[in-house]
Amino acid sequence: MKSAIILIILSFIAILPACSMQNVESMPIVTDENPSAKDQKKQPVLVELYTSEGCSSCPPADKALMFLEKEQPYAQAEIITLALHVDYWNNLGWKDEFSSPLFSQRQTVYAQRLNLDSTYTPQMIVDGRIQFVGSNLGEAGKAITEAAKSPKANIEAAFNNENDENNENILKIKISDIPKHEDATVFLAIAENNLASNVKRGENAGKNLEHTSVVRELKTIGKIEAKSGSFEQETALNIQPNWKAENLSYVVFIQENESRKIIGIKRISSKK
């Protein structure tokens, strides 16, 4: 009788690893190592983070943005991140060297279009349409997954190998197959990775803050009328000496003027 019981116990233990492995394999894995993910075309999705080194609740959001940028956790989406540092925290003990009033103004326009009472940090905005607290990765996942379902324009962007008289690099942009849209604007953002600050004062005093996709420049390239299905333009890149060229990325995106919806986006990681 004891021998029979022992055999039953051993048999039960032997099948446990197989059951555990079956459960793991049945779980969806949203990485490019998944064979089904390789066959799936990734849709580019823009994730903007409005943040500040003077805001004590912003560092977790900065880390969330770094996670989305580095891990690319959703098989259907190519996540393109931009960190826009606002300037309205600068009078509270620490001036954020990456901040700009232009980014604060851009966030204010979002607040108006999205019917918010005011601006706040950290705020994450996905494809210009969905906003939430920037450290909330759960909301980010839902918003990114939903945004990846929308068709976007085809954007080609390439660097001119020659320099102009002012020694400024030229980026050639060609846009086609724009989905049905209202009047829109084409933007260029130059962003820098691998940045860090030792904060001396303010709410984050004593912290070393690491950043990714910090927007160094955001400028308008041109306008696209509602009836237009294509766009072509060249623009000069005014790279500052204190920016590390190897850490720069160049993001071209199209945004509807009223709805603020992103209808096309392309990133070039480095100059060729």
Secondary structure, DSSP 8 states (H G I E B T S, - for coil): -HHHHHHHHHHHHHHHHHHHHHHHHHS---STTSHHHHTS--EEEEEEEEE-TT-TTHHHHHHHHHHHHHH---TTEEEEEEEEE-STTTTTT---TTB-HHHHHHHHHHHHHTT-SS--SSEEEETTTEEEETT-HHHHHHHHHHHTTS---EEEEEE-SS--TT--EEEEEEEE---S-SSEEEEEEEEE-SEEEE--SSTTTT-EEEESSEEEEEEEEEEE-TT---EEEEEEE---TTS-GGGEEEEEEEEETTT--EEEEEEE-S--
